[in-house]
Amino acid sequence: MKFLSKKISKPSFSLILLSSLLYSLANNATPAVGQSAKTKPTIKAASTDSNYNLGIQAYQQGRYKDASRFMYDAIVKDKAGANAWLYMGNAQYAAGNKQQALDTYQRIKTGFPGTAQGQTAAQYIERFSGAAAGTTGATDAAPKVTLEPVLPPAKVLKDLRSRITIVRPVIGHDPVSPRTIAAVNACFDKIPAKVQAILHKNNIKFVITPTMIDKYPEGAYQTVRGYDGGTSKSCPGLFDGDTIVLAQSTVDENTDVVKRASSADDLEDTFLHETGHALDACLDQFSCSKEYRHNYYLDIAHVPDSVAPKFSYYLQKSDTGQIESCAELTSILLGNEHSQVAELTTYFPNTVTYIKKKLGISK
């Protein structure tokens, strides 16, 4: 069992109904914003031939119709975020499809409130609506877009590893060993590039500590939810705010003896589970969304009574059950190979499918 994560605070976004997207696709129109409520849009890391990058190239070369088409595909097929929407609107306007562009800007303004892209779209609506009404000072030139660079996957991976910090022992415990550091570094290779991009974009950090109470001394006296009365002494890992914290060892609750350092497999298990919590937080705790809850309850209703006690931690009729099941199922999708993998994926098929769609992974 793992320590329950804390949420990352995110800006609020409007939920656009799925029917809007289906209508748009059916009519070959601008797709609807596919963001869950309060979800912060993220830029996907992409290869050089991705729809998003092809759209940027076409836009920079003045091939605005091609740019609009590539960005449309990036949004619909690759789940690209607000930057792709803004590029598409600008390309539509520069290609002469001004009303279509205004519709796209309105969707950006509505779907990404509080973001730079949403504010820019609002400015364009005001400017170009004024142009239609004959206001002076408007221009038909293609608007400029200022975006963060799309980093290649190798750069993203290097940056993620550079965010690891090591906690020094403060109560006489052994320091974090090179073996543990190497094992944690190897865990990053399990994570698909799209998932790495989400962690990178949301500035997720990583900490390795000798024991959890070296990082959080006060935790030795505080009961951890989900640990049956245990404290942070027993905790191998947690997600705290924007940081994944991994403990090299746990501490015996009764004797305070530091146990043997976790194996590379155990460290990977914990790393991937806490990464599940981190991704959940990056996407504004989607495990507590109506969509997740619907799929989760469909699944737990069919878990046989004979195996339910084995998965009781993931079957709690509360947000805790949803949050922990999301983290564990995500860890499996990222490559966790512990003994319960087959059973969990068997009994949570709808939830697994939903998580795959949310993370944009196909495994």
VOFIFI-25511 format. One record per residue (C-alpha): x negated, y negated, z; residue in three letters. Coordinates in steps of 0.02 Angstrom, whole numbers, plus 50000, padded with zeros to 5 digits. Layout:
BEGIN
<node c1="X" c2="Y" c3="Z" type="ALA"/>
...
***
This chain:
BEGIN
<node c1="50000" c2="50000" c3="50000" type="MET"/>
<node c1="49940" c2="49828" c3="49959" type="LYS"/>
<node c1="49957" c2="49658" c3="50040" type="PHE"/>
<node c1="50102" c2="49554" c3="49976" type="LEU"/>
<node c1="50048" c2="49410" c3="49866" type="SER"/>
<node c1="50085" c2="49226" c3="49883" type="LYS"/>
<node c1="50161" c2="49125" c3="49741" type="LYS"/>
<node c1="50074" c2="48997" c3="49631" type="ILE"/>
<node c1="50175" c2="48839" c3="49622" type="SER"/>
<node c1="50231" c2="48807" c3="49442" type="LYS"/>
<node c1="50329" c2="48674" c3="49351" type="PRO"/>
<node c1="50512" c2="48710" c3="49315" type="SER"/>
<node c1="50574" c2="48761" c3="49144" type="PHE"/>
<node c1="50750" c2="48789" c3="49072" type="SER"/>
<node c1="50808" c2="48964" c3="49027" type="LEU"/>
<node c1="50861" c2="48977" c3="48846" type="ILE"/>
<node c1="50982" c2="49120" c3="48810" type="LEU"/>
<node c1="50920" c2="49268" c3="48711" type="LEU"/>
<node c1="51067" c2="49247" c3="48593" type="SER"/>
<node c1="50992" c2="49082" c3="48535" type="SER"/>
<node c1="50834" c2="49170" c3="48481" type="LEU"/>
<node c1="50930" c2="49307" c3="48391" type="LEU"/>
<node c1="51036" c2="49177" c3="48302" type="TYR"/>
<node c1="50882" c2="49082" c3="48248" type="SER"/>
<node c1="50794" c2="49237" c3="48183" type="LEU"/>
<node c1="50949" c2="49292" c3="48089" type="ALA"/>
<node c1="50960" c2="49124" c3="48003" type="ASN"/>
<node c1="50772" c2="49105" c3="47974" type="ASN"/>
<node c1="50777" c2="48947" c3="48078" type="ALA"/>
<node c1="50662" c2="48881" c3="48214" type="THR"/>
<node c1="50655" c2="49013" c3="48353" type="PRO"/>
<node c1="50728" c2="48975" c3="48523" type="ALA"/>
<node c1="50610" c2="48942" c3="48667" type="VAL"/>
<node c1="50583" c2="49112" c3="48746" type="GLY"/>
<node c1="50527" c2="49054" c3="48919" type="GLN"/>
<node c1="50601" c2="49120" c3="49080" type="SER"/>
<node c1="50663" c2="48992" c3="49205" type="ALA"/>
<node c1="50520" c2="48895" c3="49284" type="LYS"/>
<node c1="50389" c2="48987" c3="49180" type="THR"/>
<node c1="50234" c2="48886" c3="49142" type="LYS"/>
<node c1="50191" c2="48905" c3="48956" type="PRO"/>
<node c1="50020" c2="48975" c3="48923" type="THR"/>
<node c1="49906" c2="48977" c3="48772" type="ILE"/>
<node c1="49863" c2="49150" c3="48716" type="LYS"/>
<node c1="49682" c2="49190" c3="48679" type="ALA"/>
<node c1="49677" c2="49247" c3="48499" type="ALA"/>
<node c1="49562" c2="49323" c3="48372" type="SER"/>
<node c1="49503" c2="49216" c3="48227" type="THR"/>
<node c1="49638" c2="49289" c3="48113" type="ASP"/>
<node c1="49784" c2="49270" c3="48234" type="SER"/>
<node c1="49942" c2="49182" c3="48175" type="ASN"/>
<node c1="49904" c2="49040" c3="48295" type="TYR"/>
<node c1="49727" c2="49010" c3="48230" type="ASN"/>
<node c1="49782" c2="49031" c3="48049" type="LEU"/>
<node c1="49914" c2="48899" c3="48084" type="GLY"/>
<node c1="49783" c2="48779" c3="48155" type="ILE"/>
<node c1="49673" c2="48804" c3="48003" type="GLN"/>
<node c1="49817" c2="48774" c3="47883" type="ALA"/>
<node c1="49870" c2="48618" c3="47979" type="TYR"/>
<node c1="49694" c2="48546" c3="47978" type="GLN"/>
<node c1="49684" c2="48578" c3="47790" type="GLN"/>
<node c1="49849" c2="48489" c3="47757" type="GLY"/>
<node c1="49943" c2="48649" c3="47710" type="ARG"/>
<node c1="50089" c2="48604" c3="47819" type="TYR"/>
<node c1="50217" c2="48730" c3="47753" type="LYS"/>
<node c1="50093" c2="48871" c3="47784" type="ASP"/>
<node c1="50053" c2="48800" c3="47956" type="ALA"/>
<node c1="50237" c2="48797" c3="48002" type="SER"/>
<node c1="50258" c2="48978" c3="47947" type="ARG"/>
<node c1="50104" c2="49038" c3="48042" type="PHE"/>
<node c1="50159" c2="48949" c3="48201" type="MET"/>
<node c1="50334" c2="49022" c3="48184" type="TYR"/>
<node c1="50256" c2="49196" c3="48177" type="ASP"/>
<node c1="50143" c2="49154" c3="48324" type="ALA"/>
<node c1="50295" c2="49107" c3="48429" type="ILE"/>
<node c1="50408" c2="49251" c3="48378" type="VAL"/>
<node c1="50281" c2="49392" c3="48360" type="LYS"/>
<node c1="50140" c2="49341" c3="48478" type="ASP"/>
<node c1="50242" c2="49247" c3="48610" type="LYS"/>
<node c1="50133" c2="49092" c3="48588" type="ALA"/>
<node c1="50171" c2="48946" c3="48703" type="GLY"/>
<node c1="50203" c2="48759" c3="48697" type="ALA"/>
<node c1="50054" c2="48714" c3="48588" type="ASN"/>
<node c1="50116" c2="48825" c3="48447" type="ALA"/>
<node c1="50288" c2="48745" c3="48459" type="TRP"/>
<node c1="50212" c2="48571" c3="48447" type="LEU"/>
<node c1="50105" c2="48618" c3="48298" type="TYR"/>
<node c1="50258" c2="48691" c3="48212" type="MET"/>
<node c1="50360" c2="48534" c3="48240" type="GLY"/>
<node c1="50220" c2="48423" c3="48176" type="ASN"/>
<node c1="50194" c2="48534" c3="48023" type="ALA"/>
<node c1="50380" c2="48531" c3="47985" type="GLN"/>
<node c1="50382" c2="48342" c3="47994" type="TYR"/>
<node c1="50227" c2="48321" c3="47886" type="ALA"/>
<node c1="50301" c2="48442" c3="47757" type="ALA"/>
<node c1="50454" c2="48330" c3="47742" type="GLY"/>
<node c1="50574" c2="48436" c3="47845" type="ASN"/>
<node c1="50609" c2="48294" c3="47965" type="LYS"/>
<node c1="50774" c2="48353" c3="48038" type="GLN"/>
<node c1="50703" c2="48525" c3="48068" type="GLN"/>
<node c1="50555" c2="48445" c3="48155" type="ALA"/>
<node c1="50669" c2="48340" c3="48265" type="LEU"/>
<node c1="50763" c2="48498" c3="48314" type="ASP"/>
<node c1="50597" c2="48581" c3="48361" type="THR"/>
<node c1="50542" c2="48430" c3="48462" type="TYR"/>
<node c1="50708" c2="48434" c3="48555" type="GLN"/>
<node c1="50680" c2="48617" c3="48598" type="ARG"/>
<node c1="50505" c2="48578" c3="48661" type="ILE"/>
<node c1="50571" c2="48434" c3="48766" type="LYS"/>
<node c1="50706" c2="48547" c3="48840" type="THR"/>
<node c1="50605" c2="48707" c3="48856" type="GLY"/>
<node c1="50441" c2="48636" c3="48923" type="PHE"/>
<node c1="50488" c2="48491" c3="49038" type="PRO"/>
<node c1="50350" c2="48413" c3="49141" type="GLY"/>
<node c1="50213" c2="48469" c3="49022" type="THR"/>
<node c1="50104" c2="48363" c3="48908" type="ALA"/>
<node c1="50184" c2="48448" c3="48758" type="GLN"/>
<node c1="50359" c2="48410" c3="48822" type="GLY"/>
<node c1="50315" c2="48227" c3="48849" type="GLN"/>
<node c1="50236" c2="48216" c3="48676" type="THR"/>
<node c1="50390" c2="48292" c3="48596" type="ALA"/>
<node c1="50500" c2="48164" c3="48685" type="ALA"/>
<node c1="50391" c2="48024" c3="48616" type="GLN"/>
<node c1="50404" c2="48095" c3="48440" type="TYR"/>
<node c1="50593" c2="48108" c3="48455" type="ILE"/>
<node c1="50602" c2="47925" c3="48503" type="GLU"/>
<node c1="50478" c2="47871" c3="48368" type="ARG"/>
<node c1="50549" c2="47973" c3="48224" type="PHE"/>
<node c1="50730" c2="47942" c3="48269" type="SER"/>
<node c1="50686" c2="47758" c3="48262" type="GLY"/>
<node c1="50610" c2="47784" c3="48090" type="ALA"/>
<node c1="50772" c2="47861" c3="48029" type="ALA"/>
<node c1="50865" c2="47709" c3="48093" type="ALA"/>
<node c1="50746" c2="47590" c3="48003" type="GLY"/>
<node c1="50641" c2="47538" c3="48153" type="THR"/>
<node c1="50475" c2="47461" c3="48103" type="THR"/>
<node c1="50310" c2="47536" c3="48154" type="GLY"/>
<node c1="50358" c2="47717" c3="48120" type="ALA"/>
<node c1="50247" c2="47823" c3="48011" type="THR"/>
<node c1="50266" c2="47979" c3="47905" type="ASP"/>
<node c1="50087" c2="48034" c3="47936" type="ALA"/>
<node c1="50063" c2="48203" c3="48016" type="ALA"/>
<node c1="50055" c2="48178" c3="48206" type="PRO"/>
<node c1="49893" c2="48221" c3="48293" type="LYS"/>
<node c1="49889" c2="48361" c3="48420" type="VAL"/>
<node c1="49763" c2="48366" c3="48561" type="THR"/>
<node c1="49743" c2="48543" c3="48625" type="LEU"/>
<node c1="49629" c2="48641" c3="48736" type="GLU"/>
<node c1="49511" c2="48749" c3="48633" type="PRO"/>
<node c1="49556" c2="48930" c3="48604" type="VAL"/>
<node c1="49411" c2="49026" c3="48679" type="LEU"/>
<node c1="49352" c2="49189" c3="48602" type="PRO"/>
<node c1="49386" c2="49343" c3="48711" type="PRO"/>
<node c1="49201" c2="49366" c3="48752" type="ALA"/>
<node c1="49193" c2="49189" c3="48821" type="LYS"/>
<node c1="49353" c2="49215" c3="48922" type="VAL"/>
<node c1="49282" c2="49375" c3="48998" type="LEU"/>
<node c1="49117" c2="49291" c3="49041" type="LYS"/>
<node c1="49207" c2="49146" c3="49124" type="ASP"/>
<node c1="49318" c2="49263" c3="49226" type="LEU"/>
<node c1="49166" c2="49356" c3="49292" type="ARG"/>
<node c1="49081" c2="49191" c3="49334" type="SER"/>
<node c1="49225" c2="49153" c3="49453" type="ARG"/>
<node c1="49175" c2="49292" c3="49573" type="ILE"/>
<node c1="49113" c2="49230" c3="49741" type="THR"/>
<node c1="49040" c2="49335" c3="49881" type="ILE"/>
<node c1="49085" c2="49314" c3="50064" type="VAL"/>
<node c1="48944" c2="49331" c3="50189" type="ARG"/>
<node c1="48975" c2="49442" c3="50340" type="PRO"/>
<node c1="49012" c2="49340" c3="50494" type="VAL"/>
<node c1="49039" c2="49471" c3="50628" type="ILE"/>
<node c1="48894" c2="49591" c3="50604" type="GLY"/>
<node c1="48960" c2="49689" c3="50456" type="HIS"/>
<node c1="48854" c2="49747" c3="50310" type="ASP"/>
<node c1="48846" c2="49623" c3="50166" type="PRO"/>
<node c1="48929" c2="49656" c3="49999" type="VAL"/>
<node c1="48816" c2="49776" c3="49905" type="SER"/>
<node c1="48758" c2="49767" c3="49723" type="PRO"/>
<node c1="48853" c2="49930" c3="49695" type="ARG"/>
<node c1="49017" c2="49850" c3="49747" type="THR"/>
<node c1="48985" c2="49696" c3="49640" type="ILE"/>
<node c1="48946" c2="49805" c3="49489" type="ALA"/>
<node c1="49105" c2="49907" c3="49518" type="ALA"/>
<node c1="49212" c2="49750" c3="49524" type="VAL"/>
<node c1="49129" c2="49680" c3="49368" type="ASN"/>
<node c1="49171" c2="49841" c3="49277" type="ALA"/>
<node c1="49355" c2="49820" c3="49322" type="CYS"/>
<node c1="49371" c2="49671" c3="49205" type="PHE"/>
<node c1="49339" c2="49785" c3="49057" type="ASP"/>
<node c1="49504" c2="49873" c3="49095" type="LYS"/>
<node c1="49605" c2="49716" c3="49063" type="ILE"/>
<node c1="49669" c2="49681" c3="48885" type="PRO"/>
<node c1="49616" c2="49517" c3="48806" type="ALA"/>
<node c1="49792" c2="49445" c3="48814" type="LYS"/>
<node c1="49799" c2="49477" c3="49000" type="VAL"/>
<node c1="49625" c2="49406" c3="49026" type="GLN"/>
<node c1="49685" c2="49249" c3="48937" type="ALA"/>
<node c1="49830" c2="49229" c3="49060" type="ILE"/>
<node c1="49714" c2="49245" c3="49210" type="LEU"/>
<node c1="49589" c2="49125" c3="49131" type="HIS"/>
<node c1="49718" c2="48995" c3="49085" type="LYS"/>
<node c1="49791" c2="48995" c3="49260" type="ASN"/>
<node c1="49619" c2="48978" c3="49340" type="ASN"/>
<node c1="49629" c2="49140" c3="49440" type="ILE"/>
<node c1="49477" c2="49166" c3="49550" type="LYS"/>
<node c1="49399" c2="49320" c3="49629" type="PHE"/>
<node c1="49320" c2="49352" c3="49799" type="VAL"/>
<node c1="49227" c2="49504" c3="49865" type="ILE"/>
<node c1="49213" c2="49513" c3="50054" type="THR"/>
<node c1="49128" c2="49642" c3="50167" type="PRO"/>
<node c1="49296" c2="49669" c3="50256" type="THR"/>
<node c1="49456" c2="49570" c3="50248" type="MET"/>
<node c1="49426" c2="49499" c3="50422" type="ILE"/>
<node c1="49258" c2="49427" c3="50366" type="ASP"/>
<node c1="49360" c2="49320" c3="50247" type="LYS"/>
<node c1="49509" c2="49297" c3="50363" type="TYR"/>
<node c1="49451" c2="49321" c3="50545" type="PRO"/>
<node c1="49623" c2="49273" c3="50611" type="GLU"/>
<node c1="49697" c2="49419" c3="50515" type="GLY"/>
<node c1="49627" c2="49541" c3="50643" type="ALA"/>
<node c1="49768" c2="49486" c3="50758" type="TYR"/>
<node c1="49909" c2="49467" c3="50633" type="GLN"/>
<node c1="50021" c2="49608" c3="50574" type="THR"/>
<node c1="50024" c2="49629" c3="50386" type="VAL"/>
<node c1="50194" c2="49662" c3="50308" type="ARG"/>
<node c1="50197" c2="49834" c3="50229" type="GLY"/>
<node c1="50060" c2="49905" c3="50338" type="TYR"/>
<node c1="50169" c2="49982" c3="50474" type="ASP"/>
<node c1="50102" c2="49872" c3="50612" type="GLY"/>
<node c1="49926" c2="49863" c3="50542" type="GLY"/>
<node c1="49824" c2="49704" c3="50528" type="THR"/>
<node c1="49706" c2="49635" c3="50397" type="SER"/>
<node c1="49577" c2="49758" c3="50462" type="LYS"/>
<node c1="49666" c2="49892" c3="50359" type="SER"/>
<node c1="49688" c2="49785" c3="50204" type="CYS"/>
<node c1="49581" c2="49830" c3="50052" type="PRO"/>
<node c1="49641" c2="49686" c3="49944" type="GLY"/>
<node c1="49764" c2="49544" c3="49926" type="LEU"/>
<node c1="49815" c2="49401" c3="49813" type="PHE"/>
<node c1="49813" c2="49232" c3="49900" type="ASP"/>
<node c1="49875" c2="49077" c3="49809" type="GLY"/>
<node c1="49764" c2="49085" c3="49655" type="ASP"/>
<node c1="49631" c2="49208" c3="49716" type="THR"/>
<node c1="49613" c2="49397" c3="49710" type="ILE"/>
<node c1="49520" c2="49453" c3="49867" type="VAL"/>
<node c1="49439" c2="49626" c3="49873" type="LEU"/>
<node c1="49365" c2="49705" c3="50029" type="ALA"/>
<node c1="49213" c2="49818" c3="50014" type="GLN"/>
<node c1="49271" c2="49914" c3="50169" type="SER"/>
<node c1="49416" c2="49923" c3="50289" type="THR"/>
<node c1="49404" c2="49925" c3="50479" type="VAL"/>
<node c1="49477" c2="50054" c3="50598" type="ASP"/>
<node c1="49622" c2="49972" c3="50688" type="GLU"/>
<node c1="49583" c2="50056" c3="50855" type="ASN"/>
<node c1="49393" c2="50066" c3="50863" type="THR"/>
<node c1="49344" c2="49917" c3="50753" type="ASP"/>
<node c1="49220" c2="50031" c3="50665" type="VAL"/>
<node c1="49190" c2="49982" c3="50485" type="VAL"/>
<node c1="49235" c2="50126" c3="50371" type="LYS"/>
<node c1="49132" c2="50189" c3="50225" type="ARG"/>
<node c1="49127" c2="50070" c3="50076" type="ALA"/>
<node c1="49266" c2="50099" c3="49951" type="SER"/>
<node c1="49224" c2="50203" c3="49798" type="SER"/>
<node c1="49221" c2="50125" c3="49625" type="ALA"/>
<node c1="49388" c2="50211" c3="49588" type="ASP"/>
<node c1="49469" c2="50141" c3="49745" type="ASP"/>
<node c1="49402" c2="49966" c3="49708" type="LEU"/>
<node c1="49473" c2="49978" c3="49532" type="GLU"/>
<node c1="49642" c2="50036" c3="49600" type="ASP"/>
<node c1="49649" c2="49886" c3="49718" type="THR"/>
<node c1="49583" c2="49764" c3="49587" type="PHE"/>
<node c1="49715" c2="49814" c3="49459" type="LEU"/>
<node c1="49856" c2="49809" c3="49586" type="HIS"/>
<node c1="49809" c2="49635" c3="49646" type="GLU"/>
<node c1="49788" c2="49581" c3="49465" type="THR"/>
<node c1="49969" c2="49635" c3="49446" type="GLY"/>
<node c1="50016" c2="49515" c3="49586" type="HIS"/>
<node c1="49911" c2="49378" c3="49505" type="ALA"/>
<node c1="49997" c2="49400" c3="49336" type="LEU"/>
<node c1="50166" c2="49399" c3="49421" type="ASP"/>
<node c1="50121" c2="49233" c3="49503" type="ALA"/>
<node c1="50048" c2="49162" c3="49342" type="CYS"/>
<node c1="50216" c2="49195" c3="49259" type="LEU"/>
<node c1="50308" c2="49118" c3="49407" type="ASP"/>
<node c1="50350" c2="49277" c3="49502" type="GLN"/>
<node c1="50448" c2="49357" c3="49360" type="PHE"/>
<node c1="50472" c2="49509" c3="49473" type="SER"/>
<node c1="50607" c2="49407" c3="49560" type="CYS"/>
<node c1="50696" c2="49357" c3="49400" type="SER"/>
<node c1="50870" c2="49419" c3="49356" type="LYS"/>
<node c1="50799" c2="49514" c3="49207" type="GLU"/>
<node c1="50672" c2="49608" c3="49312" type="TYR"/>
<node c1="50800" c2="49643" c3="49448" type="ARG"/>
<node c1="50922" c2="49713" c3="49319" type="HIS"/>
<node c1="50794" c2="49837" c3="49249" type="ASN"/>
<node c1="50727" c2="49879" c3="49422" type="TYR"/>
<node c1="50898" c2="49924" c3="49491" type="TYR"/>
<node c1="50939" c2="50026" c3="49336" type="LEU"/>
<node c1="50784" c2="50130" c3="49374" type="ASP"/>
<node c1="50795" c2="50150" c3="49562" type="ILE"/>
<node c1="50976" c2="50207" c3="49545" type="ALA"/>
<node c1="50911" c2="50365" c3="49458" type="HIS"/>
<node c1="50765" c2="50407" c3="49572" type="VAL"/>
<node c1="50804" c2="50580" c3="49644" type="PRO"/>
<node c1="50829" c2="50591" c3="49831" type="ASP"/>
<node c1="50693" c2="50723" c3="49837" type="SER"/>
<node c1="50558" c2="50601" c3="49782" type="VAL"/>
<node c1="50628" c2="50437" c3="49850" type="ALA"/>
<node c1="50532" c2="50448" c3="50016" type="PRO"/>
<node c1="50368" c2="50460" c3="49920" type="LYS"/>
<node c1="50403" c2="50294" c3="49835" type="PHE"/>
<node c1="50494" c2="50208" c3="49979" type="SER"/>
<node c1="50375" c2="50060" c3="49973" type="TYR"/>
<node c1="50430" c2="50022" c3="49796" type="TYR"/>
<node c1="50614" c2="50057" c3="49828" type="LEU"/>
<node c1="50648" c2="49927" c3="49961" type="GLN"/>
<node c1="50814" c2="49839" c3="49926" type="LYS"/>
<node c1="50733" c2="49668" c3="49935" type="SER"/>
<node c1="50613" c2="49555" c3="49842" type="ASP"/>
<node c1="50471" c2="49654" c3="49921" type="THR"/>
<node c1="50519" c2="49812" c3="49826" type="GLY"/>
<node c1="50527" c2="49715" c3="49663" type="GLN"/>
<node c1="50363" c2="49623" c3="49692" type="ILE"/>
<node c1="50265" c2="49777" c3="49744" type="GLU"/>
<node c1="50337" c2="49888" c3="49607" type="SER"/>
<node c1="50292" c2="49754" c3="49480" type="CYS"/>
<node c1="50112" c2="49744" c3="49541" type="ALA"/>
<node c1="50091" c2="49933" c3="49543" type="GLU"/>
<node c1="50173" c2="49964" c3="49374" type="LEU"/>
<node c1="50070" c2="49823" c3="49299" type="THR"/>
<node c1="49913" c2="49904" c3="49369" type="SER"/>
<node c1="49961" c2="50065" c3="49280" type="ILE"/>
<node c1="49985" c2="49972" c3="49116" type="LEU"/>
<node c1="49812" c2="49897" c3="49141" type="LEU"/>
<node c1="49734" c2="50068" c3="49161" type="GLY"/>
<node c1="49760" c2="50125" c3="49340" type="ASN"/>
<node c1="49750" c2="50314" c3="49338" type="GLU"/>
<node c1="49793" c2="50366" c3="49515" type="HIS"/>
<node c1="49892" c2="50523" c3="49552" type="SER"/>
<node c1="50065" c2="50440" c3="49550" type="GLN"/>
<node c1="50051" c2="50367" c3="49375" type="VAL"/>
<node c1="50155" c2="50500" c3="49287" type="ALA"/>
<node c1="50295" c2="50495" c3="49416" type="GLU"/>
<node c1="50305" c2="50306" c3="49426" type="LEU"/>
<node c1="50313" c2="50285" c3="49238" type="THR"/>
<node c1="50443" c2="50424" c3="49230" type="THR"/>
<node c1="50557" c2="50349" c3="49361" type="TYR"/>
<node c1="50536" c2="50165" c3="49311" type="PHE"/>
<node c1="50552" c2="50170" c3="49119" type="PRO"/>
<node c1="50658" c2="50012" c3="49102" type="ASN"/>
<node c1="50549" c2="49912" c3="49220" type="THR"/>
<node c1="50390" c2="49967" c3="49131" type="VAL"/>
<node c1="50463" c2="49914" c3="48963" type="THR"/>
<node c1="50510" c2="49744" c3="49033" type="TYR"/>
<node c1="50336" c2="49715" c3="49105" type="ILE"/>
<node c1="50255" c2="49763" c3="48939" type="LYS"/>
<node c1="50363" c2="49635" c3="48850" type="LYS"/>
<node c1="50326" c2="49502" c3="48980" type="LYS"/>
<node c1="50138" c2="49527" c3="48969" type="LEU"/>
<node c1="50135" c2="49551" c3="48781" type="GLY"/>
<node c1="50047" c2="49720" c3="48790" type="ILE"/>
<node c1="50091" c2="49877" c3="48694" type="SER"/>
<node c1="50010" c2="50016" c3="48797" type="LYS"/>
***
